Amino acid sequence: MKKKFLLILFILGLTHCGFNPIYKDTNKSNFKINIVSIEGDRFVNNVVKNELDRISKKNSLRELKIQVNTSFNKIVISRDTKGSPSNYQVKVTVNFVVQDGEDSKEISFTEKQNFENISDIFEQKNYEETIKENFTISIVRKFNLKLLNNL
């Protein structure tokens, strides 16, 4: 009985507190995305292309032409006493140029993270690719939200 009362109280509290999901309108895009050109890091480009294809509505009358330029940088932050790299910073930058009819707008996003060197080279390579993929998906989601809010 006590659990049911708490559950009902919780549900009523959520409905009246102004709770609104962040990504509520992400699937309400009303535009078709046409990628005019894509340059930069090949792995990041593939993820961007797949994500943009996923959010694009193929049968929409409104068409956005997009130019994409990506970059991935891995920078050594610090070295140990032997001179081997011990800490890295990875940085993914994606620049979008959006043309909507006559209007043109440039939007840029950057994600970066520091991490320690992993002794296993295979594991470190997989970790870097996971970071690249997650950063790129995050950037495309931010880009989609920006399109939904500004266009």
Backbone hydrogen bonds in HBPLUS format (Angstrom, degrees):
<---DONOR---> <-ACCEPTOR-->    atom                        ^
c    i                          cat <-CA-CA->   ^        H-A-AA   ^      H-
h    n   atom  resd res      DA  || num        DHA   H-A  angle D-A-AA Bond
n    s   type  num  typ     dist DA aas  dist angle  dist       angle   num
A0005-PHE N   A0001-MET O   3.06 MM   4  6.30 157.4  2.12 147.8 153.8     1
A0006-LEU N   A0002-LYS O   3.05 MM   4  6.29 158.9  2.09 145.9 151.2     2
A0007-LEU N   A0003-LYS O   2.92 MM   4  6.11 155.6  1.98 147.5 154.4     3
A0008-ILE N   A0004-LYS O   2.95 MM   4  6.15 163.6  1.98 150.7 154.6     4
A0009-LEU N   A0005-PHE O   2.95 MM   4  6.11 159.4  1.99 147.4 153.6     5
A0010-PHE N   A0006-LEU O   2.85 MM   4  5.99 153.3  1.92 144.6 152.1     6
A0011-ILE N   A0007-LEU O   2.96 MM   4  6.19 162.8  1.99 151.8 155.6     7
A0012-LEU N   A0008-ILE O   2.97 MM   4  6.14 165.5  1.99 151.4 155.5     8
A0013-GLY N   A0009-LEU O   2.90 MM   4  6.00 149.7  2.00 141.8 150.8     9
A0014-LEU N   A0010-PHE O   3.00 MM   4  6.26 152.4  2.08 148.4 154.9    10
A0015-THR N   A0011-ILE O   3.13 MM   4  6.35 156.6  2.19 148.9 154.7    11
A0016-HIS N   A0012-LEU O   3.30 MM   4  6.37 137.3  2.50 140.3 149.4    12
A0026-THR N   A0023-TYR O   3.44 MM   3  5.33 169.5  2.45 103.8 106.4    13
A0028-LYS N   A0025-ASP O   3.19 MM   3  5.24 164.2  2.21 109.4 112.4    14
A0057-LYS N   A0031-PHE O   3.09 MM  26  5.79 174.3  2.09 144.9 144.3    15
A0032-LYS N   A0062-ARG O   2.74 MM  30  6.08 161.1  1.77 159.4 166.1    16
A0064-LEU N   A0032-LYS O   2.80 MM  32  6.08 166.5  1.81 168.1 171.4    17
A0034-ASN N   A0064-LEU O   2.81 MM  30  5.96 172.8  1.82 170.6 168.8    18
A0066-ILE N   A0034-ASN O   2.88 MM  32  6.11 161.7  1.91 154.0 156.9    19
A0036-VAL N   A0066-ILE O   2.79 MM  30  5.66 149.8  1.88 140.9 151.1    20
A0068-VAL N   A0037-SER O   2.84 MM  31  6.16 165.7  1.86 148.9 153.5    21
A0039-GLU N   A0068-VAL O   2.92 MM  29  6.30 153.3  1.99 143.9 151.7    22
A0070-THR N   A0039-GLU O   2.81 MM  31  6.21 163.2  1.84 149.5 154.2    23
A0045-ASN N   A0041-ASP O   2.88 MM   4  6.02 155.4  1.94 150.6 158.7    24
A0046-ASN N   A0042-ARG O   2.99 MM   4  6.22 156.2  2.04 150.4 155.3    25
A0047-VAL N   A0043-PHE O   3.20 MM   4  6.52 159.0  2.24 148.8 153.9    26
A0048-VAL N   A0044-VAL O   2.92 MM   4  6.14 164.0  1.94 154.9 159.5    27
A0049-LYS N   A0045-ASN O   2.88 MM   4  6.04 166.7  1.90 153.3 156.9    28
A0050-ASN N   A0046-ASN O   3.01 MM   4  6.18 163.6  2.04 147.3 151.7    29
A0051-GLU N   A0047-VAL O   2.97 MM   4  6.13 163.7  1.99 152.2 156.6    30
A0052-LEU N   A0048-VAL O   2.87 MM   4  6.03 160.2  1.91 154.7 160.3    31
A0053-ASP N   A0049-LYS O   2.96 MM   4  6.09 154.6  2.03 146.2 153.3    32
A0054-ARG N   A0050-ASN O   3.04 MM   4  6.22 142.7  2.19 138.6 148.7    33
A0055-ILE N   A0051-GLU O   3.15 MM   4  6.47 147.0  2.26 145.3 152.3    34
A0056-SER N   A0052-LEU O   3.08 MM   4  6.05 129.4  2.34 141.1 153.3    35
A0060-SER N   A0057-LYS O   3.41 MM   3  5.59 165.9  2.43 112.7 112.9    36
A0065-LYS N   A0099-GLN O   3.02 MM  34  5.07 164.9  2.05 150.8 149.7    37
A0099-GLN N   A0065-LYS O   2.79 MM  34  5.07 157.4  1.84 154.1 160.8    38
A0067-GLN N   A0097-VAL O   2.94 MM  30  5.04 155.7  2.00 139.1 147.1    39
A0097-VAL N   A0067-GLN O   2.89 MM  30  5.04 150.6  1.98 146.5 153.2    40
A0069-ASN N   A0095-ASN O   2.96 MM  26  5.14 153.8  2.03 148.7 155.1    41
A0095-ASN N   A0069-ASN O   2.82 MM  26  5.14 169.4  1.83 154.7 158.4    42
A0071-SER N   A0093-THR O   2.86 MM  22  5.26 139.5  2.02 154.6 159.7    43
A0093-THR N   A0071-SER O   2.98 MM  22  5.26 164.8  2.00 148.4 152.9    44
A0073-ASN N   A0091-LYS O   2.90 MM  18  5.15 159.1  1.95 148.7 155.6    45
A0091-LYS N   A0073-ASN O   2.87 MM  18  5.15 149.2  1.96 150.8 157.5    46
A0075-ILE N   A0089-GLN O   2.84 MM  14  5.14 168.1  1.86 152.2 154.5    47
A0089-GLN N   A0075-ILE O   2.78 MM  14  5.14 144.0  1.91 146.9 157.4    48
A0077-ILE N   A0087-ASN O   2.83 MM  10  5.35 161.5  1.86 137.3 142.1    49
A0086-SER N   A0078-SER O   2.90 MM   8  5.76 175.5  1.90 139.7 141.2    50
A0087-ASN N   A0078-SER O   3.34 MM   9  5.22 163.8  2.37 133.8 131.8    51
A0080-ASP N   A0084-SER O   2.88 MM   4  5.62 159.8  1.92 160.7 163.1    52
A0083-GLY N   A0080-ASP O   3.07 MM   3  5.37 156.6  2.13 110.1 117.6    53
A0117-ASN N   A0086-SER O   2.74 MM  31  4.96 156.2  1.80 139.8 137.8    54
A0088-TYR N   A0115-PHE O   2.81 MM  27  5.48 170.6  1.82 169.0 171.6    55
A0115-PHE N   A0088-TYR O   2.94 MM  27  5.48 155.6  2.00 144.8 150.7    56
A0090-VAL N   A0113-GLN O   2.91 MM  23  5.55 160.4  1.94 164.2 163.3    57
A0113-GLN N   A0090-VAL O   2.96 MM  23  5.55 150.0  2.05 152.5 161.5    58
A0092-VAL N   A0111-GLU O   2.85 MM  19  5.36 162.0  1.88 161.4 167.1    59
A0111-GLU N   A0092-VAL O   2.92 MM  19  5.36 158.6  1.96 153.5 160.7    60
A0094-VAL N   A0109-PHE O   2.95 MM  15  5.48 163.0  1.98 158.5 164.0    61
A0109-PHE N   A0094-VAL O   2.98 MM  15  5.48 159.4  2.02 152.1 158.8    62
A0096-PHE N   A0107-ILE O   2.66 MM  11  5.09 178.5  1.66 169.1 169.7    63
A0107-ILE N   A0096-PHE O   2.75 MM  11  5.09 165.6  1.77 153.6 158.8    64
A0098-VAL N   A0105-LYS O   2.75 MM   7  5.19 162.9  1.78 164.8 162.8    65
A0105-LYS N   A0098-VAL O   2.83 MM   7  5.19 153.0  1.90 146.9 156.1    66
A0100-ASP N   A0103-ASP O   2.88 MM   3  5.23 150.1  1.97 143.3 152.8    67
A0103-ASP N   A0100-ASP O   3.24 MM   3  5.23 144.5  2.38 129.4 120.9    68
A0124-GLN N   A0120-ASP O   2.99 MM   4  6.23 155.5  2.05 150.2 157.5    69
A0125-LYS N   A0121-ILE O   2.94 MM   4  6.15 157.9  1.99 150.3 155.8    70
A0126-ASN N   A0122-PHE O   3.06 MM   4  6.31 161.0  2.09 148.8 153.6    71
A0127-TYR N   A0123-GLU O   2.94 MM   4  6.12 153.1  2.01 144.6 152.5    72
A0128-GLU N   A0124-GLN O   2.93 MM   4  6.18 158.7  1.97 151.4 156.4    73
A0129-GLU N   A0125-LYS O   3.02 MM   4  6.29 158.0  2.07 148.1 153.9    74
A0130-THR N   A0126-ASN O   2.95 MM   4  6.15 151.0  2.03 145.1 153.2    75
A0131-ILE N   A0127-TYR O   2.95 MM   4  6.23 156.8  2.01 148.4 154.6    76
A0132-LYS N   A0128-GLU O   2.89 MM   4  6.15 161.5  1.93 149.8 154.9    77
A0133-GLU N   A0129-GLU O   2.93 MM   4  6.09 163.3  1.96 147.1 151.4    78
A0134-ASN N   A0130-THR O   2.92 MM   4  6.09 167.7  1.94 152.1 155.7    79
A0135-PHE N   A0131-ILE O   2.88 MM   4  5.98 164.7  1.90 154.9 159.3    80
A0136-THR N   A0132-LYS O   2.97 MM   4  6.07 159.6  2.01 146.2 152.1    81
A0137-ILE N   A0133-GLU O   2.97 MM   4  6.17 162.9  2.00 152.7 156.9    82
A0138-SER N   A0134-ASN O   2.99 MM   4  6.12 158.0  2.04 145.0 151.4    83
A0139-ILE N   A0135-PHE O   2.88 MM   4  6.13 153.4  1.96 147.9 155.3    84
A0140-VAL N   A0136-THR O   2.97 MM   4  6.23 161.4  2.01 152.5 156.7    85
A0141-ARG N   A0137-ILE O   3.01 MM   4  6.22 153.0  2.08 146.1 153.5    86
A0142-LYS N   A0138-SER O   2.98 MM   4  6.26 155.6  2.05 147.0 153.6    87
A0143-PHE N   A0139-ILE O   2.86 MM   4  6.10 154.8  1.93 147.8 155.5    88
A0144-ASN N   A0140-VAL O   2.87 MM   4  6.09 154.6  1.94 145.4 151.9    89
A0145-LEU N   A0141-ARG O   2.99 MM   4  6.26 160.8  2.03 148.6 153.1    90
A0146-LYS N   A0142-LYS O   2.90 MM   4  6.16 154.8  1.97 147.3 154.7    91
A0147-LEU N   A0143-PHE O   2.88 MM   4  6.18 155.3  1.94 149.6 156.4    92
A0148-LEU N   A0144-ASN O   2.91 MM   4  6.17 160.5  1.95 152.0 157.2    93
A0149-ASN N   A0145-LEU O   2.94 MM   4  6.12 149.0  2.04 146.2 154.2    94
A0150-ASN N   A0146-LYS O   2.93 MM   4  5.94 152.0  2.01 149.3 155.9    95
A0151-LEU N   A0147-LEU O   2.99 MM   4  5.48 154.1  2.06 142.6 147.0    96
